[in-house]
């Protein structure tokens, strides 16, 4: 049965491990990746994997991620044969990688989800040419106000737009799924920032590659 | 900050009342009120340097403390900075004319591949407010930009900023090139940006990692003081 999780809960609270545990693999992920991981689990019949998500809002406070990962790993260490951290570096400046090494757990390669969705190798080659791109994923399109507009104060002070986005030239929407509703929302996001939109279908990129190897 | 704001006529406040009012207005990001108050103090014969330090810098210091303590957030700090910028624009030409004290010269820029400049701009403004002459190279700077400018000017401090995990290693490229050219020890190198930390600063060979603009100012002052002490020893 498909698990339904709402985006606000994923943003604020994350997702708890299921009551009945497989005992094999725990995917310890960012809440912003929950839908994609659950879709991959479903598509690939990865029934040996359980998912726990930390609140996606840590995207805004990356310094909280290593400690939160450490706490969750300690909590579930005895319940699973393997714990895999489904975060990239995500703005932790190497501290998450160091923490995972210390804890003896693996994590997703790459600087952030924009990179592994596009494919880390391709992103490394192309990102230098588009440093003025502001990236959105499916989750960020859906939670645009919670992750961009409100924390940046643009709802209260739209005059700050240029201070934040004056150096950007486009919004790149990395679509994980084909959904016209999300496409329209992405256009609205770009309009709010006053930037042109480029849609790029990425699918799950290196996220699937990382999980299939576990 | 106060619902009575509309009732306050700035020009009717005494100096003792106006200075704290400027602090409040900075805190609330009220640019027009700041500009008006700066003009009022100048018209009353205040030295531009006193207006800058006692009114604006002190106001931003309070903003900085509340930002560090999690009472204020980035949008409020940006509004305050924007208000201070308005006041600084009035004072800057006057400061040069009136011979305000200069603590040192800084070159600053966001590194190659990175277009984020909010933190760098805050540092620039706070350093200028503290009495440093700052040359801002802007965003997306390759190593040549830093080195060419360092070699052509008289700088004490190099500041580098990055917001991305992918771009922050470029700071090491700049520092390593300075070492290769035998010029690293001629400058204090300060680095900052959201994904950086103390360990990273040490690992790349910077003199200090500065977690915010206020720390950057204090760190720069300490290095300049120790430089002067060394010179006078």
Contacts between the chains, C-beta under 8 A, distances in Angstrom:
chain1	res1	chain2	res2	distance
A	62	B	194	7.5
A	62	B	195	6.8
A	89	B	165	4.8
A	90	B	165	7.9
A	91	B	165	6.0
A	91	B	194	6.6
A	91	B	195	4.9
A	92	B	165	7.5
A	92	B	195	6.8
A	93	B	165	5.9
A	93	B	168	6.7
A	93	B	195	3.9
A	93	B	196	5.9
A	93	B	197	5.6
A	93	B	200	5.7
A	94	B	165	7.5
A	94	B	200	7.1
A	95	B	197	6.7
A	111	B	164	7.4
A	111	B	165	4.8
A	111	B	166	4.8
A	112	B	165	7.1
A	127	B	166	7.1
A	128	B	113	6.2
A	131	B	113	5.4
A	131	B	114	6.9
A	131	B	115	5.6
A	131	B	140	6.6
A	132	B	115	5.7
A	151	B	73	7.6
A	151	B	74	7.8
A	152	B	74	7.0
A	152	B	75	6.1
A	153	B	73	7.3
A	153	B	74	7.3
A	153	B	75	2.6
A	153	B	76	7.3
A	153	B	78	7.7
A	153	B	79	8.0
A	154	B	75	7.8
A	156	B	75	7.1
A	157	B	75	5.8
A	157	B	79	6.3
A	160	B	75	6.1
A	160	B	78	5.6
A	160	B	79	7.2
A	163	B	78	5.5
A	163	B	82	7.4
A	163	B	118	6.3
A	164	B	118	7.0
A	167	B	115	4.0
A	167	B	116	7.4
A	167	B	117	6.6
A	167	B	139	5.9
A	168	B	115	7.0
